[in-house]
């Protein structure tokens, strides 16, 4: 009975921390609300995992031999990273990738950026924050049942982003203020994830909002979430078509920190001075298939981690992550490496 009371105590802490994190994130007037949200969600996840350990009798103490390690006299329990490795052993699980992102992101931003810079960062990580909460809710209910759900305590927020032209312009302005080091961190972190992981809602939750026609039913919900897996083939095609339209319209906002091929080549020459734009760079993007050929019928078919198509100027722009990938690949035996890429890509298109 004592064990039951103790693990429920940790569940209560986890719930309260998650609710506090949500409140802080939604309070626009609150200073450093993004940073505070991440801190409290980290505490929420940690307490949730510890509750499971206590309930299931898992030894969650760090030990030296059989002795429990102590810090200032207190037993040292598993940190969040250790809990993740124990409960989600596969690093390719999107839920784990999402939490790992915020562990590293918190270390990156804590006490380093101004409030204005942190506000601009929200534009980049909003979907990941949403996924962090949804994943927590699912795990909480899976482990301890529906009575522990946060659903009744949370609501869909009132917002303006993307509802008006002025709001879209405002988001673009905010995005331009994101610290370069933070954008580089996000790009580099995501180079380790495959396409399926990047598009999974458990890693980065993205929604397409379409105004709903008024219903005659007074009790009809104003907001409904539709599970794509339950759509018919025709319905799914319609959703995907709408997504492509929206992506095409908003790609310009994502180009603010991208660079042209010439800039990529100049940076890569730091590790391989002979690297050329007309030959080597073309061979590289062909080998790694980060973009289609120049006259492709679908120029938007790029690997967004490394490259995007700029419709306004009808050319391709590349990310800092692409530069770092090329530098890492060419750090040793660059000429031999490029020759192997050439054989696999069969030549040079500009």
C-alpha positions as CSV (number, residue, x, y, z in Angstrom):
1,X,0.0,0.0,0.0
2,X,2.9,2.4,0.8
3,X,4.3,1.8,-2.7
4,X,0.9,2.7,-4.3
5,X,0.7,6.0,-2.3
6,X,4.3,6.9,-3.2
7,X,4.0,6.4,-7.0
8,X,0.7,8.3,-7.1
9,X,2.4,11.2,-5.4
10,X,4.9,11.3,-8.3
11,X,2.0,11.1,-10.8
12,X,0.4,14.1,-9.2
13,X,3.7,16.0,-9.4
14,X,4.1,15.1,-13.1
15,X,0.5,16.3,-13.9
16,X,0.9,19.6,-12.1
17,X,4.3,20.3,-13.7
18,X,2.8,19.6,-17.2
19,X,-0.2,21.9,-16.5
20,X,2.1,24.6,-15.2
21,X,4.3,24.3,-18.3
22,X,1.2,24.7,-20.5
23,X,0.1,27.8,-18.6
24,X,3.5,29.4,-18.8
25,X,3.8,28.7,-22.5
26,X,0.4,30.2,-23.3
27,X,1.0,33.3,-21.2
28,X,2.4,35.7,-23.8
29,X,3.1,38.4,-21.2
30,X,5.2,35.9,-19.1
31,X,9.0,36.5,-19.4
32,X,11.0,33.6,-21.0
33,X,7.8,31.5,-21.3
34,X,9.4,29.1,-23.8
35,X,12.4,28.3,-21.6
36,X,10.1,27.9,-18.5
37,X,7.8,25.6,-20.4
38,X,10.7,23.3,-21.4
39,X,12.1,23.2,-17.9
40,X,8.7,22.2,-16.3
41,X,7.9,19.7,-19.0
42,X,11.3,18.1,-18.4
43,X,10.4,17.8,-14.7
44,X,7.0,16.4,-15.7
45,X,8.5,13.7,-17.8
46,X,11.0,12.8,-15.2
47,X,8.4,12.4,-12.5
48,X,6.2,10.3,-14.8
49,X,9.1,7.9,-15.5
50,X,10.0,7.8,-11.8
51,X,6.3,7.0,-10.9
52,X,6.4,4.0,-13.3
53,X,9.7,2.9,-11.7
54,X,8.2,3.0,-8.2
55,X,5.0,1.3,-9.2
56,X,6.9,-1.5,-11.0
57,X,9.6,-1.9,-8.5
58,X,12.4,-0.8,-10.9
59,X,15.7,0.2,-9.2
60,X,16.1,3.7,-10.5
61,X,19.1,4.7,-8.4
62,X,22.6,5.3,-9.7
63,X,24.9,2.8,-7.9
64,X,28.6,2.2,-7.4
65,X,28.6,-1.6,-6.9
66,X,25.7,-2.2,-4.5
67,X,25.9,1.2,-2.9
68,X,23.6,4.0,-3.9
69,X,25.4,7.1,-5.1
70,X,24.5,10.3,-3.2
71,X,24.7,14.0,-3.9
72,X,24.8,16.2,-0.8
73,X,23.6,13.2,1.2
74,X,20.5,12.6,-1.1
75,X,20.2,9.4,-3.2
76,X,21.0,10.0,-6.9
77,X,18.1,8.9,-9.1
78,X,18.0,8.5,-12.8
79,X,18.0,11.7,-14.8
80,X,15.7,12.1,-17.8
81,X,18.2,10.9,-20.4
82,X,18.7,7.7,-18.5
83,X,15.0,7.2,-18.1
84,X,14.6,7.6,-21.8
85,X,17.2,5.0,-22.6
86,X,15.5,2.5,-20.2
87,X,11.8,3.0,-21.2
88,X,12.3,3.9,-24.9
89,X,15.4,1.9,-25.9
90,X,15.0,2.4,-29.7
91,X,16.5,5.8,-30.6
92,X,14.4,5.7,-33.8
93,X,11.1,6.1,-31.8
94,X,9.8,9.6,-32.5
95,X,8.7,10.2,-28.9
96,X,12.2,9.6,-27.7
97,X,13.7,11.9,-30.4
98,X,11.3,14.6,-29.4
99,X,12.3,14.5,-25.7
100,X,16.0,14.2,-26.6
101,X,15.6,17.3,-28.8
102,X,14.3,19.3,-25.8
103,X,17.0,18.0,-23.4
104,X,19.7,19.3,-25.8
105,X,17.7,22.4,-26.8
106,X,17.2,23.4,-23.1
107,X,21.0,23.1,-22.5
108,X,21.5,25.2,-25.7
109,X,19.2,28.1,-24.8
110,X,19.2,28.3,-21.0
111,X,20.2,31.7,-19.8
112,X,21.9,32.4,-23.2
113,X,19.3,34.3,-25.3
114,X,17.3,37.4,-24.7
115,X,13.5,37.3,-24.3
116,X,13.1,38.7,-27.9
117,X,15.3,35.9,-29.3
118,X,13.4,33.2,-27.3
119,X,10.1,34.6,-28.6
120,X,11.4,34.2,-32.2
121,X,12.5,30.6,-31.4
122,X,8.9,29.7,-30.7
123,X,8.2,29.9,-34.5
124,X,10.7,27.1,-35.1
125,X,9.7,24.7,-32.2
126,X,6.0,25.2,-31.7
127,X,5.1,21.9,-33.4
128,X,7.7,20.1,-31.3
129,X,6.4,21.7,-28.1
130,X,2.8,20.5,-29.0
131,X,4.2,17.0,-29.6
132,X,5.9,17.1,-26.3
133,X,2.6,17.7,-24.5
134,X,0.6,15.2,-26.6
135,X,3.2,12.5,-26.0
136,X,3.2,13.1,-22.3
137,X,-0.6,12.9,-22.2
138,X,-0.6,9.6,-24.1
139,X,2.1,8.1,-21.9
140,X,0.3,9.3,-18.7
141,X,-3.0,7.7,-19.7
142,X,-1.4,4.5,-21.0
143,X,0.4,4.0,-17.7
144,X,-2.1,5.2,-15.2
145,X,-5.5,5.3,-16.9
146,X,-7.9,7.9,-18.2
147,X,-8.7,9.5,-14.8
148,X,-5.2,11.0,-14.9
149,X,-5.7,12.6,-18.3
150,X,-4.9,16.3,-18.7
151,X,-7.7,16.7,-21.3
152,X,-10.3,18.3,-19.0
153,X,-7.8,20.9,-17.8
154,X,-6.5,22.0,-21.2
155,X,-8.2,23.8,-24.0
156,X,-7.5,24.8,-27.6
157,X,-5.8,28.3,-27.4
158,X,-7.0,31.4,-29.1
159,X,-4.4,32.5,-31.7
160,X,-3.9,34.7,-34.8
161,X,-0.9,33.1,-36.6
162,X,-1.6,32.5,-40.3
163,X,-5.2,33.7,-40.0
164,X,-4.5,37.1,-41.6
165,X,-1.9,38.4,-44.0
166,X,-0.5,40.7,-41.3
167,X,0.0,37.7,-39.0
168,X,1.9,35.8,-41.7
169,X,4.2,38.9,-42.2
170,X,4.7,39.1,-38.5
171,X,5.8,35.5,-38.3
172,X,8.3,36.1,-41.1
173,X,9.7,39.1,-39.2
174,X,10.0,37.1,-36.0
175,X,11.7,34.2,-37.8
176,X,14.4,36.5,-39.1
177,X,15.3,37.3,-35.5
178,X,16.1,33.7,-34.5
179,X,19.7,33.4,-33.4
180,X,21.8,31.6,-36.1
181,X,23.3,29.3,-33.5
182,X,19.9,28.0,-32.6
183,X,18.8,27.4,-36.2
184,X,22.1,25.6,-36.8
185,X,21.6,23.4,-33.8
186,X,18.1,22.4,-35.0
187,X,19.3,21.6,-38.5
188,X,22.2,19.6,-37.2
189,X,20.0,17.6,-34.8
190,X,17.6,16.8,-37.6
191,X,20.3,15.5,-39.9
192,X,20.4,12.4,-37.6
193,X,16.7,11.7,-38.2
194,X,15.2,10.0,-41.3
195,X,12.2,11.4,-43.3
196,X,9.7,9.2,-41.5
197,X,10.8,10.5,-38.1
198,X,10.8,14.1,-39.2
199,X,7.2,13.8,-40.5
200,X,5.9,11.9,-37.5
201,X,3.5,13.9,-35.3
202,X,5.1,12.4,-32.2
203,X,8.3,14.3,-33.1
204,X,6.9,17.5,-34.6
205,X,3.1,18.1,-34.5
206,X,1.9,20.1,-37.4
207,X,-1.7,21.0,-38.2
208,X,-3.5,22.5,-41.2
209,X,-6.4,24.5,-40.0
210,X,-9.5,24.9,-42.3
211,X,-12.4,26.9,-41.1
212,X,-15.4,24.6,-40.3
213,X,-18.8,25.4,-41.7
214,X,-21.4,26.2,-39.0
215,X,-23.2,23.2,-37.8
216,X,-26.9,22.9,-37.1
217,X,-26.1,20.8,-34.1
218,X,-25.7,23.0,-31.1
219,X,-23.5,20.5,-29.3
220,X,-21.1,20.1,-32.3
221,X,-17.4,20.6,-31.4
222,X,-15.8,23.8,-32.7
223,X,-12.4,22.0,-33.1
224,X,-12.0,18.4,-34.2
225,X,-8.9,16.4,-34.9
226,X,-9.0,14.0,-37.8
227,X,-6.8,10.9,-37.8
228,X,-5.2,10.7,-41.2
229,X,-5.0,6.9,-40.9
230,X,-8.8,6.7,-40.9
231,X,-9.3,8.7,-44.1
232,X,-10.2,7.1,-47.4
233,X,-7.7,7.2,-50.2
234,X,-9.6,10.0,-51.9
235,X,-9.8,12.1,-48.7
236,X,-6.1,11.5,-48.0
237,X,-5.2,12.7,-51.5
238,X,-7.2,15.9,-50.9
239,X,-5.4,16.6,-47.6
240,X,-2.0,16.0,-49.2
241,X,-2.8,18.3,-52.1
242,X,-3.8,21.1,-49.7
243,X,-0.6,20.5,-47.7
244,X,1.5,21.0,-50.8
245,X,-0.3,24.2,-51.7
246,X,0.3,25.6,-48.2
247,X,4.0,24.5,-48.2
248,X,4.5,26.2,-51.6
249,X,3.0,29.4,-50.4
250,X,5.0,29.6,-47.2
251,X,8.4,28.3,-48.4
252,X,9.8,31.8,-48.7
253,X,9.6,32.3,-44.9
254,X,11.8,29.3,-44.5
255,X,14.5,30.7,-46.9
256,X,15.6,33.5,-44.6
257,X,18.7,31.6,-43.3
258,X,19.6,29.6,-46.5
259,X,22.5,30.2,-48.8
260,X,23.2,29.8,-52.5
261,X,25.5,27.1,-53.9
262,X,28.4,29.5,-54.2
263,X,28.3,30.2,-50.5
264,X,28.2,26.5,-49.7
265,X,31.3,25.9,-51.8
266,X,33.2,28.7,-50.1
267,X,32.5,27.2,-46.7
268,X,33.3,23.7,-47.7
269,X,36.7,24.8,-49.1
270,X,37.8,25.3,-45.5
271,X,38.3,21.5,-45.4
272,X,38.8,20.8,-49.2
273,X,40.2,23.9,-51.1
274,X,39.7,22.2,-54.5
275,X,35.9,21.9,-54.0
276,X,34.1,23.3,-57.0
277,X,30.6,24.6,-57.7
278,X,30.1,23.3,-61.3
279,X,31.4,19.8,-60.7
280,X,31.9,18.7,-57.1
281,X,28.8,20.4,-55.5
282,X,26.5,19.1,-58.3
283,X,27.9,15.6,-57.8
284,X,27.4,15.9,-54.0
285,X,23.7,16.9,-54.2
286,X,23.0,14.2,-56.8
287,X,24.7,11.5,-54.8
288,X,22.7,12.4,-51.6
289,X,19.5,13.1,-53.6
290,X,18.7,16.3,-51.7
291,X,17.1,17.9,-54.7
292,X,15.8,17.0,-58.2
293,X,17.4,17.9,-61.5
294,X,17.3,21.5,-62.7
295,X,14.4,21.1,-65.0
296,X,12.4,18.7,-62.9
297,X,8.6,18.7,-63.1
298,X,8.5,18.8,-59.3
299,X,11.2,21.3,-58.2
300,X,9.8,21.2,-54.6
301,X,10.8,17.6,-54.1
302,X,13.8,18.4,-51.9
303,X,15.2,17.1,-48.6
304,X,14.2,20.1,-46.5
305,X,17.0,19.4,-44.0
306,X,19.5,20.4,-46.6
307,X,17.8,22.2,-49.5
308,X,14.7,24.1,-50.4
309,X,13.4,25.5,-53.7
310,X,12.9,29.3,-53.9
311,X,9.9,29.8,-56.2
312,X,10.4,33.6,-56.4
313,X,13.9,33.3,-57.8
314,X,13.5,29.8,-59.3
315,X,16.6,28.4,-57.8
316,X,17.7,26.2,-54.9
317,X,19.0,27.3,-51.5
318,X,21.0,25.2,-49.0
319,X,21.2,25.0,-45.2
320,X,24.0,25.2,-42.8
321,X,23.4,21.5,-42.1
322,X,24.3,20.7,-45.7
323,X,27.6,22.6,-45.3
324,X,28.3,20.7,-42.1
325,X,27.5,17.3,-43.7
326,X,29.8,18.0,-46.7
327,X,32.6,19.1,-44.3
328,X,32.2,15.9,-42.3
329,X,32.1,13.7,-45.4
330,X,35.2,15.4,-46.9
331,X,37.3,15.6,-43.8
332,X,39.4,12.6,-45.0
333,X,40.3,11.5,-48.6
334,X,38.1,14.1,-50.2
335,X,39.2,13.5,-53.8
336,X,38.5,9.8,-53.5
337,X,35.2,10.5,-51.8
338,X,34.0,12.8,-54.6
339,X,35.1,10.2,-57.2
340,X,32.9,7.6,-55.6
341,X,30.0,10.1,-55.5
342,X,30.6,10.8,-59.2
343,X,30.3,7.1,-60.1
344,X,27.1,6.8,-58.2
345,X,25.5,10.0,-59.6
346,X,26.8,9.7,-63.2
347,X,27.8,13.2,-63.9
348,X,27.2,16.9,-63.7
349,X,24.1,19.0,-64.0
350,X,24.4,22.6,-62.8
